[in-house]
Amino acid sequence: MTTKEYNLLKSLGALWLAIVFASSFLALYPFFVLTLSRKQWYGAAHKLRRYWAWWIFLWGGIRVKQIHEVNIDTSKAYVITPNHCSQLDIVTLGGKLKLHFNFMAKNELSKIPLFGIFFRTIDIAVERKNSRKAAQAYQKAVQQLRSSNQGIVIFPEGTIPHSAPKLARFKEGAFKLAIETQTDILPVTIIGNWDRFPDKGKFHFVPGSVIHYVHKPVSTKGMTTNQVDELMQQVHDIIKNKLADYGH
């Protein structure tokens, strides 16, 4: 098979994934609208979103293997800090990570037709260009971590870096939040999403396996905001070293 033929197959794979993604979401959308209409039903919406991810795994040919460094206390809330290497990251985390959590990400996601319903309800959208609204989003995250057992996923790179799957520099927000609320950090190294669905301007998808390596939680007990950089570097090194183990 020539390179041109292989790239054509990858483009057809991406088209199939888009069809699976859109058709499954549209089929479930009325139920998302219903379960997201009241806060007391948000738990059902979380379960429904996980079911949607499984649907994508099945029909998209995606196999997610999760490796735990230690047994995780699933009753606790964590600030979950994965590397960001593909648009598949949210889907694979949402479908496979067996914790109660939501996502905190850029406000642009709330403006995506239909899909944006999550970031207008159960997830936390951050409008980075508006300092007042960004502060409000941060306080919403603080209150959530202090008052419930629901964790938050924050991609510390901020966005998918041009260097992906190589790890980029971290931003301090997730680590400041963890220290302020004395919440453990849960680093997660995502391996393989880049190979399945790269984010580099090409519409390509290749079915196959991905790995989530769930690291031992990093305690923030007793830490102060003066140690944000220290904590950030510690977690960066944990994920960077695991990526290196897999050749990235």
Contacts in CASP RR format, 6 or more apart in sequence:
PFRMAT RR
TARGET T0000
AUTHOR 0000-0000-0000
METHOD contacts of the structure
MODEL  1
MTTKEYNLLKSLGALWLAIVFASSFLALYPFFVLTLSRKQWYGAAHKLRR
YWAWWIFLWGGIRVKQIHEVNIDTSKAYVITPNHCSQLDIVTLGGKLKLH
FNFMAKNELSKIPLFGIFFRTIDIAVERKNSRKAAQAYQKAVQQLRSSNQ
GIVIFPEGTIPHSAPKLARFKEGAFKLAIETQTDILPVTIIGNWDRFPDK
GKFHFVPGSVIHYVHKPVSTKGMTTNQVDELMQQVHDIIKNKLADYGH
1 9 0 8 1.000
7 202 0 8 1.000
7 204 0 8 1.000
10 202 0 8 1.000
10 204 0 8 1.000
10 205 0 8 1.000
10 206 0 8 1.000
11 203 0 8 1.000
11 204 0 8 1.000
13 204 0 8 1.000
13 205 0 8 1.000
13 206 0 8 1.000
13 207 0 8 1.000
14 197 0 8 1.000
14 203 0 8 1.000
14 204 0 8 1.000
14 205 0 8 1.000
15 203 0 8 1.000
16 60 0 8 1.000
16 205 0 8 1.000
17 56 0 8 1.000
17 60 0 8 1.000
17 197 0 8 1.000
17 205 0 8 1.000
20 55 0 8 1.000
20 56 0 8 1.000
20 59 0 8 1.000
20 60 0 8 1.000
21 56 0 8 1.000
24 52 0 8 1.000
24 55 0 8 1.000
24 56 0 8 1.000
24 59 0 8 1.000
25 52 0 8 1.000
25 114 0 8 1.000
25 115 0 8 1.000
26 114 0 8 1.000
28 48 0 8 1.000
28 51 0 8 1.000
28 52 0 8 1.000
29 114 0 8 1.000
31 48 0 8 1.000
32 45 0 8 1.000
32 48 0 8 1.000
32 49 0 8 1.000
32 117 0 8 1.000
32 118 0 8 1.000
33 117 0 8 1.000
34 41 0 8 1.000
35 41 0 8 1.000
35 42 0 8 1.000
35 43 0 8 1.000
35 44 0 8 1.000
35 45 0 8 1.000
35 48 0 8 1.000
36 42 0 8 1.000
36 45 0 8 1.000
36 117 0 8 1.000
36 118 0 8 1.000
36 121 0 8 1.000
36 122 0 8 1.000
42 121 0 8 1.000
42 122 0 8 1.000
45 121 0 8 1.000
45 122 0 8 1.000
46 100 0 8 1.000
46 102 0 8 1.000
46 122 0 8 1.000
49 94 0 8 1.000
49 95 0 8 1.000
49 118 0 8 1.000
50 94 0 8 1.000
50 95 0 8 1.000
53 91 0 8 1.000
53 92 0 8 1.000
53 94 0 8 1.000
53 95 0 8 1.000
53 96 0 8 1.000
54 95 0 8 1.000
56 62 0 8 1.000
56 91 0 8 1.000
57 63 0 8 1.000
57 64 0 8 1.000
57 92 0 8 1.000
57 95 0 8 1.000
60 207 0 8 1.000
61 207 0 8 1.000
61 208 0 8 1.000
62 88 0 8 1.000
62 92 0 8 1.000
62 196 0 8 1.000
62 207 0 8 1.000
62 208 0 8 1.000
62 209 0 8 1.000
62 210 0 8 1.000
63 208 0 8 1.000
63 209 0 8 1.000
63 210 0 8 1.000
64 92 0 8 1.000
64 95 0 8 1.000
64 96 0 8 1.000
64 209 0 8 1.000
64 210 0 8 1.000
64 211 0 8 1.000
64 212 0 8 1.000
65 209 0 8 1.000
65 210 0 8 1.000
65 211 0 8 1.000
65 212 0 8 1.000
66 96 0 8 1.000
66 97 0 8 1.000
66 211 0 8 1.000
66 212 0 8 1.000
66 214 0 8 1.000
67 211 0 8 1.000
67 212 0 8 1.000
67 213 0 8 1.000
67 214 0 8 1.000
68 214 0 8 1.000
69 213 0 8 1.000
69 214 0 8 1.000
69 215 0 8 1.000
69 216 0 8 1.000
70 216 0 8 1.000
70 217 0 8 1.000
72 99 0 8 1.000
72 186 0 8 1.000
72 214 0 8 1.000
72 217 0 8 1.000
74 98 0 8 1.000
74 99 0 8 1.000
74 100 0 8 1.000
75 149 0 8 1.000
76 149 0 8 1.000
76 184 0 8 1.000
77 100 0 8 1.000
77 101 0 8 1.000
77 144 0 8 1.000
77 145 0 8 1.000
77 148 0 8 1.000
77 149 0 8 1.000
77 150 0 8 1.000
77 151 0 8 1.000
77 152 0 8 1.000
77 183 0 8 1.000
78 99 0 8 1.000
78 101 0 8 1.000
78 151 0 8 1.000
78 183 0 8 1.000
78 184 0 8 1.000
78 185 0 8 1.000
78 186 0 8 1.000
78 217 0 8 1.000
79 145 0 8 1.000
79 151 0 8 1.000
79 152 0 8 1.000
79 154 0 8 1.000
79 174 0 8 1.000
79 175 0 8 1.000
79 177 0 8 1.000
79 178 0 8 1.000
79 181 0 8 1.000
79 183 0 8 1.000
79 184 0 8 1.000
79 185 0 8 1.000
79 186 0 8 1.000
80 93 0 8 1.000
80 97 0 8 1.000
80 99 0 8 1.000
80 101 0 8 1.000
80 151 0 8 1.000
80 152 0 8 1.000
80 153 0 8 1.000
80 154 0 8 1.000
80 185 0 8 1.000
80 186 0 8 1.000
80 188 0 8 1.000
81 153 0 8 1.000
81 154 0 8 1.000
81 155 0 8 1.000
81 156 0 8 1.000
81 174 0 8 1.000
81 175 0 8 1.000
81 185 0 8 1.000
81 186 0 8 1.000
81 187 0 8 1.000
81 188 0 8 1.000
81 235 0 8 1.000
81 239 0 8 1.000
82 89 0 8 1.000
82 93 0 8 1.000
82 153 0 8 1.000
82 155 0 8 1.000
82 187 0 8 1.000
82 188 0 8 1.000
82 189 0 8 1.000
82 190 0 8 1.000
82 212 0 8 1.000
82 239 0 8 1.000
83 155 0 8 1.000
83 157 0 8 1.000
83 165 0 8 1.000
83 167 0 8 1.000
83 188 0 8 1.000
83 189 0 8 1.000
83 190 0 8 1.000
83 239 0 8 1.000
83 243 0 8 1.000
84 155 0 8 1.000
84 157 0 8 1.000
84 158 0 8 1.000
84 159 0 8 1.000
84 160 0 8 1.000
84 161 0 8 1.000
84 164 0 8 1.000
84 190 0 8 1.000
85 160 0 8 1.000
85 164 0 8 1.000
85 165 0 8 1.000
85 190 0 8 1.000
85 192 0 8 1.000
85 193 0 8 1.000
85 194 0 8 1.000
85 199 0 8 1.000
86 160 0 8 1.000
86 164 0 8 1.000
86 190 0 8 1.000
86 192 0 8 1.000
86 193 0 8 1.000
86 194 0 8 1.000
86 196 0 8 1.000
86 197 0 8 1.000
86 198 0 8 1.000
86 199 0 8 1.000
87 160 0 8 1.000
87 197 0 8 1.000
87 199 0 8 1.000
88 193 0 8 1.000
88 196 0 8 1.000
88 197 0 8 1.000
88 210 0 8 1.000
89 155 0 8 1.000
89 190 0 8 1.000
89 193 0 8 1.000
90 103 0 8 1.000
90 105 0 8 1.000
92 190 0 8 1.000
92 193 0 8 1.000
92 210 0 8 1.000
92 212 0 8 1.000
93 153 0 8 1.000
93 188 0 8 1.000
93 190 0 8 1.000
93 212 0 8 1.000
96 212 0 8 1.000
97 188 0 8 1.000
97 212 0 8 1.000
97 214 0 8 1.000
99 151 0 8 1.000
99 186 0 8 1.000
100 149 0 8 1.000
100 150 0 8 1.000
100 151 0 8 1.000
101 150 0 8 1.000
101 151 0 8 1.000
101 152 0 8 1.000
101 153 0 8 1.000
102 122 0 8 1.000
102 123 0 8 1.000
102 124 0 8 1.000
102 144 0 8 1.000
102 150 0 8 1.000
102 151 0 8 1.000
102 152 0 8 1.000
102 153 0 8 1.000
103 118 0 8 1.000
103 119 0 8 1.000
103 123 0 8 1.000
103 124 0 8 1.000
103 152 0 8 1.000
103 153 0 8 1.000
103 154 0 8 1.000
104 123 0 8 1.000
104 124 0 8 1.000
104 126 0 8 1.000
104 137 0 8 1.000
104 141 0 8 1.000
104 152 0 8 1.000
104 153 0 8 1.000
104 154 0 8 1.000
105 119 0 8 1.000
105 123 0 8 1.000
105 124 0 8 1.000
105 125 0 8 1.000
105 126 0 8 1.000
105 154 0 8 1.000
105 155 0 8 1.000
106 125 0 8 1.000
106 126 0 8 1.000
106 128 0 8 1.000
106 158 0 8 1.000
106 159 0 8 1.000
107 119 0 8 1.000
107 125 0 8 1.000
107 126 0 8 1.000
107 127 0 8 1.000
107 128 0 8 1.000
107 133 0 8 1.000
109 115 0 8 1.000
109 116 0 8 1.000
109 118 0 8 1.000
109 119 0 8 1.000
109 123 0 8 1.000
109 125 0 8 1.000
110 116 0 8 1.000
110 119 0 8 1.000
110 120 0 8 1.000
110 125 0 8 1.000
119 125 0 8 1.000
124 137 0 8 1.000
124 140 0 8 1.000
124 141 0 8 1.000
124 144 0 8 1.000
124 152 0 8 1.000
125 137 0 8 1.000
126 133 0 8 1.000
126 134 0 8 1.000
126 137 0 8 1.000
126 138 0 8 1.000
127 133 0 8 1.000
127 134 0 8 1.000
127 137 0 8 1.000
128 134 0 8 1.000
138 173 0 8 1.000
138 177 0 8 1.000
141 152 0 8 1.000
141 177 0 8 1.000
142 177 0 8 1.000
142 180 0 8 1.000
142 181 0 8 1.000
144 150 0 8 1.000
144 151 0 8 1.000
144 152 0 8 1.000
145 151 0 8 1.000
145 152 0 8 1.000
145 177 0 8 1.000
145 181 0 8 1.000
145 183 0 8 1.000
146 181 0 8 1.000
151 183 0 8 1.000
152 177 0 8 1.000
154 173 0 8 1.000
154 174 0 8 1.000
154 177 0 8 1.000
156 170 0 8 1.000
156 171 0 8 1.000
156 173 0 8 1.000
156 174 0 8 1.000
156 175 0 8 1.000
156 232 0 8 1.000
156 235 0 8 1.000
156 236 0 8 1.000
157 167 0 8 1.000
157 168 0 8 1.000
157 169 0 8 1.000
157 170 0 8 1.000
157 171 0 8 1.000
158 171 0 8 1.000
160 199 0 8 1.000
161 167 0 8 1.000
161 168 0 8 1.000
162 200 0 8 1.000
164 194 0 8 1.000
164 198 0 8 1.000
164 199 0 8 1.000
164 200 0 8 1.000
165 191 0 8 1.000
165 192 0 8 1.000
165 194 0 8 1.000
165 243 0 8 1.000
165 248 0 8 1.000
166 243 0 8 1.000
166 248 0 8 1.000
167 236 0 8 1.000
167 239 0 8 1.000
167 240 0 8 1.000
167 243 0 8 1.000
167 248 0 8 1.000
169 236 0 8 1.000
170 232 0 8 1.000
170 235 0 8 1.000
170 236 0 8 1.000
172 228 0 8 1.000
172 229 0 8 1.000
172 232 0 8 1.000
173 228 0 8 1.000
174 185 0 8 1.000
175 185 0 8 1.000
175 228 0 8 1.000
175 231 0 8 1.000
175 232 0 8 1.000
175 235 0 8 1.000
176 225 0 8 1.000
176 228 0 8 1.000
177 183 0 8 1.000
178 184 0 8 1.000
178 185 0 8 1.000
178 220 0 8 1.000
178 231 0 8 1.000
179 220 0 8 1.000
179 223 0 8 1.000
179 224 0 8 1.000
179 225 0 8 1.000
179 227 0 8 1.000
179 228 0 8 1.000
179 231 0 8 1.000
180 225 0 8 1.000
182 220 0 8 1.000
182 221 0 8 1.000
182 222 0 8 1.000
182 223 0 8 1.000
183 220 0 8 1.000
184 217 0 8 1.000
184 218 0 8 1.000
184 219 0 8 1.000
184 220 0 8 1.000
185 217 0 8 1.000
185 218 0 8 1.000
185 220 0 8 1.000
185 231 0 8 1.000
185 235 0 8 1.000
186 214 0 8 1.000
186 215 0 8 1.000
186 217 0 8 1.000
186 218 0 8 1.000
187 215 0 8 1.000
187 218 0 8 1.000
187 235 0 8 1.000
187 238 0 8 1.000
187 239 0 8 1.000
188 212 0 8 1.000
188 213 0 8 1.000
188 214 0 8 1.000
188 215 0 8 1.000
188 239 0 8 1.000
189 211 0 8 1.000
189 212 0 8 1.000
189 213 0 8 1.000
189 215 0 8 1.000
189 238 0 8 1.000
189 239 0 8 1.000
189 242 0 8 1.000
189 243 0 8 1.000
190 210 0 8 1.000
190 211 0 8 1.000
190 212 0 8 1.000
191 210 0 8 1.000
191 211 0 8 1.000
191 212 0 8 1.000
191 213 0 8 1.000
191 242 0 8 1.000
191 243 0 8 1.000
191 246 0 8 1.000
191 248 0 8 1.000
192 209 0 8 1.000
192 210 0 8 1.000
192 211 0 8 1.000
193 210 0 8 1.000
195 206 0 8 1.000
195 210 0 8 1.000
196 205 0 8 1.000
196 206 0 8 1.000
196 207 0 8 1.000
196 208 0 8 1.000
196 210 0 8 1.000
197 204 0 8 1.000
197 205 0 8 1.000
197 206 0 8 1.000
198 204 0 8 1.000
211 246 0 8 1.000
213 242 0 8 1.000
215 238 0 8 1.000
215 239 0 8 1.000
215 242 0 8 1.000
218 231 0 8 1.000
218 234 0 8 1.000
218 235 0 8 1.000
218 238 0 8 1.000
220 231 0 8 1.000
223 231 0 8 1.000
END
